[in-house]
Amino acid sequence: MNEKRSSVHGEWSSGLIFILAATGSAVGLGNLWRFPYLVGENGGSAFVILYLACILLVGLPIIIGEVTIGRKGRRSPINSLRLIAREEGLNQKWALVGWMGVIAGFLILSFYSVVGGWSLYYGYEALIGGFAGMTSDSAEGMFNGLVSSPSAVLGWHTLFMLIVFGIVASGVKKGLQRAVTLLMPLLFILLVGLVVYGVTTEGFGDAMTFLATPDFSALDGDTVLAALGQAFFTLSLGMGAIMVYGAYLPQENSIPVSTGWIVGMDTLTALLAGFAIFPIVFTVGLEPGEGPGLVFQTLPIVFGEITFGALLGVVFFALLSVAAITSGMSLLEPAVAYLSESFGGGRVKAAAIISALIWLLGAACGLSMNAWSGFHLLPGMTIFNTIEFISSNILLPLGGLFVALFVGWKMRTTTVAAELDTHNHHNLFLLWLWVTRIVAPAAVLFIFLNATGLLSVITGE
């Protein structure tokens, strides 16, 4: 059945806007924060090469599958899967895959908004000159002072959620489209500006040597799993975001071409982040594998010391904030789309209800770092850690796995081929189908087993 339907929420005005929106969803703190230190810890460009291979074998096949489901169904992830399953003569329980994505996005935004609030706070501190003369002790004191203060955590978390709510409540064209049209070019301008500055630093040569000289001896099983995990999570897979954005993609735009651009721009952003950060790291004599503390506890010290550091600090944390906001929009959209489709009442009301619920859960995540730090949902895990573990390590991999199985094995091949419009590229379609059916599910299963600790149980390590 090749019926072409329209989205009840509207459509992107062009394929370019979809690419910008989906890239904005994919580009987040993982690209600008996690990717550089993973490169630093895992052999420089050897990790980059491995990561790119994982992107092609895992990320690209599944993102094509998510967009295919979204555009075919033209609804929220839940209703798109329910509708397609009915048309394909499949069990309606496949809608549970959509539920997994929506719930995962809901849970992730609850703690992501707390970290997004940190980015806003550090941008404010950079703007008022708060990094001047900063030492390691004062940097640690700034971060600890933020996370240990219930009022500060809740205040910045609230501001972040208000920004995201305001954008999503305005609709696809007036809200999401206007935001990505402004924010995504701004993000790339800020990032390229940091790269240009990096070229002028003393550490640029060392950074390029590090990034261009692969150390394959640093690669091991853990590195492969880290590359697989980063390739999967960086593209916002399994959380309903790409699927719902795909529901707004105009029919005349090619899904393979559009997703190719998204993967390329997301990867370029991660690489540019390395080109921006590592020259600064080498200039001041830091270790490239500084780890997760690099952004909020190390770079403020650097910005307080180097030439134009105050300006660079503002630019860097503005960049982080923009990336967090564009990701936050995509995390909120699937639940808002489902609520407005299924219960009516208008988009603003749906966005207000979902945002309020996320704010409450996010408040609990923020308070679990201070006032509620002694309360554990799982043994040894705060509310923040528990929600992050369940969403990132269980819901996302399982969601991505079932998307691959649904598109690769359950939907009729003719249905998928018609949506992808592959009549001129039949061999490439067959290659994608084979990877989606076999390679991608196997890789995502490894990610799931590793993230949940089951892989070590199976292997006896």
QUINOR-V856289 format. One record per backbone hydrogen bond with DSSP energy under -0.5 kcal/mol. NH is the residue of the N-H (numbers start at 1). CO is the residue of the C=O. E is the energy in kcal/mol with one decimal. If there is no record, write none. Layout:
BEGIN
NH;CO;E / NH;CO;E
END
This chain:
BEGIN
5;3;-0.6 / 8;74;-0.7 / 10;7;-1.0 / 12;248;-2.8 / 18;14;-1.5 / 19;15;-2.3 / 20;16;-2.5 / 21;17;-2.9 / 22;18;-3.1 / 23;19;-2.3 / 24;20;-2.3 / 25;21;-1.9 / 26;22;-2.3 / 27;23;-3.5 / 28;26;-0.7 / 31;28;-0.9 / 32;28;-1.7 / 33;29;-2.1 / 34;29;-1.4 / 35;30;-2.6 / 37;33;-1.0 / 38;34;-2.0 / 39;35;-2.4 / 40;36;-2.2 / 41;37;-1.9 / 42;38;-1.1 / 42;39;-0.5 / 44;39;-2.0 / 45;210;-1.0 / 46;43;-1.8 / 47;44;-1.1 / 48;44;-1.3 / 49;45;-2.5 / 50;46;-1.9 / 51;47;-2.9 / 52;48;-2.5 / 53;49;-1.8 / 54;50;-2.0 / 55;51;-2.2 / 56;52;-2.0 / 57;53;-2.0 / 58;54;-2.5 / 59;54;-1.2 / 60;55;-3.1 / 62;58;-1.6 / 63;59;-2.4 / 64;60;-2.0 / 65;61;-1.7 / 66;62;-2.6 / 67;63;-2.2 / 68;64;-2.2 / 69;65;-2.1 / 70;66;-2.5 / 71;67;-3.0 / 72;68;-2.1 / 73;69;-2.4 / 74;70;-3.0 / 80;76;-3.0 / 81;77;-2.1 / 82;78;-2.0 / 83;79;-2.4 / 84;80;-2.7 / 85;81;-2.4 / 86;82;-1.9 / 87;83;-2.2 / 88;84;-2.3 / 89;86;-0.9 / 90;85;-3.6 / 94;91;-1.8 / 95;92;-1.9 / 96;93;-2.1 / 97;94;-1.6 / 98;94;-0.6 / 99;95;-1.9 / 100;96;-2.4 / 101;97;-1.8 / 102;98;-2.5 / 103;99;-2.8 / 104;100;-2.4 / 105;101;-2.6 / 106;102;-2.3 / 107;103;-2.8 / 108;104;-2.9 / 109;105;-2.3 / 110;106;-1.2 / 111;107;-1.1 / 111;108;-0.6 / 112;108;-3.0 / 113;109;-2.3 / 115;111;-1.7 / 116;112;-3.0 / 117;113;-1.8 / 118;114;-1.5 / 119;115;-1.8 / 120;116;-1.9 / 121;117;-2.5 / 122;118;-2.8 / 123;119;-2.2 / 124;120;-2.1 / 125;121;-2.5 / 126;122;-2.4 / 127;123;-2.0 / 128;124;-1.8 / 129;126;-1.1 / 130;125;-3.8 / 132;129;-1.2 / 133;304;-1.0 / 134;131;-1.9 / 139;135;-2.5 / 140;136;-2.1 / 141;137;-2.3 / 142;138;-2.3 / 143;139;-2.1 / 144;140;-2.8 / 145;141;-2.3 / 146;142;-1.7 / 147;143;-2.4 / 148;144;-1.9 / 149;146;-1.2 / 150;148;-0.7 / 153;149;-2.6 / 154;150;-2.5 / 155;151;-2.2 / 156;152;-2.3 / 157;153;-2.1 / 158;154;-2.3 / 159;155;-2.0 / 160;156;-2.2 / 161;157;-2.2 / 162;158;-2.3 / 163;159;-1.9 / 164;160;-2.2 / 165;161;-2.9 / 166;162;-2.4 / 167;163;-1.7 / 168;164;-2.4 / 169;165;-2.8 / 170;166;-0.7 / 170;167;-0.7 / 171;168;-1.5 / 172;9;-0.6 / 175;171;-0.9 / 176;171;-2.5 / 177;172;-3.2 / 178;173;-0.9 / 179;175;-2.3 / 180;176;-2.5 / 181;177;-2.2 / 182;178;-1.4 / 183;179;-3.7 / 184;180;-1.7 / 185;180;-0.5 / 186;182;-1.4 / 187;183;-2.8 / 188;184;-2.1 / 189;185;-2.5 / 190;186;-2.7 / 191;187;-2.3 / 192;188;-2.8 / 193;189;-2.2 / 194;190;-1.9 / 195;191;-2.1 / 196;192;-2.7 / 197;193;-2.0 / 198;194;-2.4 / 199;195;-1.8 / 200;196;-0.8 / 200;197;-1.2 / 201;198;-1.3 / 204;201;-1.2 / 207;203;-2.4 / 208;204;-2.5 / 209;205;-2.3 / 210;206;-2.4 / 211;207;-2.5 / 212;208;-2.1 / 213;209;-1.2 / 214;212;-0.7 / 215;43;-1.8 / 216;214;-0.7 / 218;215;-1.8 / 219;216;-1.3 / 224;220;-2.2 / 225;221;-2.1 / 226;222;-2.3 / 227;223;-2.6 / 228;224;-2.5 / 229;225;-2.7 / 230;226;-2.5 / 231;227;-2.4 / 232;228;-2.0 / 233;229;-2.8 / 234;230;-2.3 / 235;231;-0.5 / 235;232;-0.6 / 236;233;-1.6 / 237;232;-1.1 / 239;236;-0.8 / 242;236;-0.7 / 244;240;-2.4 / 245;241;-2.1 / 246;242;-2.1 / 247;243;-1.1 / 248;245;-1.2 / 249;246;-1.4 / 253;250;-1.4 / 258;254;-2.2 / 259;255;-2.9 / 260;256;-1.9 / 261;257;-2.0 / 262;258;-2.0 / 263;259;-2.7 / 264;260;-2.3 / 265;261;-2.8 / 266;262;-2.6 / 267;263;-2.4 / 268;264;-2.5 / 269;265;-2.2 / 270;266;-1.9 / 271;267;-2.3 / 272;268;-2.9 / 273;269;-2.2 / 274;270;-1.4 / 275;271;-2.2 / 276;272;-2.0 / 277;273;-2.5 / 278;274;-2.3 / 280;276;-0.6 / 281;277;-2.3 / 282;278;-3.0 / 283;279;-1.9 / 284;280;-1.7 / 285;282;-0.8 / 286;281;-2.7 / 290;287;-0.9 / 294;291;-2.0 / 295;292;-0.6 / 297;293;-2.0 / 298;293;-1.2 / 298;294;-0.5 / 299;294;-2.7 / 301;298;-0.7 / 302;298;-1.6 / 303;299;-3.0 / 304;300;-1.2 / 305;301;-0.5 / 305;302;-1.6 / 306;302;-2.3 / 309;306;-1.8 / 312;308;-2.6 / 313;309;-2.5 / 314;310;-1.8 / 315;311;-2.5 / 316;312;-3.0 / 317;313;-2.3 / 318;314;-1.9 / 319;315;-2.2 / 320;316;-2.2 / 321;317;-2.1 / 322;318;-2.5 / 323;319;-2.3 / 324;320;-2.3 / 325;321;-2.5 / 326;322;-2.5 / 327;323;-1.7 / 328;324;-2.6 / 329;325;-2.4 / 330;326;-1.2 / 331;327;-1.7 / 332;328;-1.8 / 333;329;-1.9 / 334;330;-0.8 / 336;332;-1.8 / 337;333;-3.1 / 338;334;-2.1 / 339;335;-2.4 / 340;336;-2.5 / 341;337;-2.0 / 342;338;-2.6 / 343;339;-2.1 / 344;340;-0.8 / 350;346;-1.9 / 351;347;-2.9 / 352;348;-2.3 / 353;349;-2.4 / 354;350;-2.5 / 355;351;-2.5 / 356;352;-2.2 / 357;353;-2.1 / 358;354;-2.6 / 359;355;-2.7 / 360;356;-2.2 / 361;357;-2.2 / 362;358;-3.1 / 363;359;-2.7 / 364;360;-1.8 / 365;361;-2.0 / 366;362;-2.8 / 367;363;-2.8 / 368;364;-1.4 / 369;366;-1.4 / 370;367;-1.6 / 372;367;-3.2 / 373;370;-1.5 / 375;372;-2.0 / 376;374;-0.5 / 377;381;-1.0 / 378;381;-0.8 / 381;378;-2.8 / 386;382;-2.7 / 387;383;-2.5 / 388;384;-2.3 / 389;385;-2.4 / 390;386;-2.6 / 391;387;-2.3 / 392;388;-2.4 / 393;389;-2.1 / 394;389;-0.5 / 394;390;-1.1 / 395;390;-2.4 / 396;391;-2.4 / 398;394;-1.9 / 399;395;-2.5 / 400;396;-2.6 / 401;397;-2.5 / 402;398;-2.5 / 403;399;-2.0 / 404;400;-2.0 / 405;401;-2.1 / 406;402;-2.6 / 407;403;-2.6 / 408;404;-2.5 / 409;405;-2.4 / 410;405;-1.2 / 410;406;-0.7 / 411;406;-2.8 / 416;412;-2.1 / 417;413;-2.8 / 418;414;-2.0 / 419;415;-1.9 / 420;416;-2.3 / 421;417;-1.3 / 422;417;-1.2 / 425;422;-1.7 / 429;425;-2.1 / 430;426;-2.3 / 431;427;-2.1 / 432;428;-2.7 / 433;429;-2.7 / 434;430;-2.2 / 435;431;-2.4 / 436;432;-2.8 / 437;433;-2.1 / 438;434;-2.4 / 439;434;-0.7 / 440;435;-3.0 / 442;438;-1.7 / 443;439;-2.4 / 444;440;-2.7 / 445;441;-2.3 / 446;442;-1.8 / 447;443;-2.0 / 448;444;-2.5 / 449;445;-2.7 / 450;446;-2.5 / 451;447;-2.8 / 452;448;-2.0 / 453;450;-1.0 / 454;449;-1.1 / 455;449;-2.4 / 457;453;-1.0 / 458;454;-2.5 / 459;455;-2.6 / 460;456;-1.1 / 461;456;-1.2
END
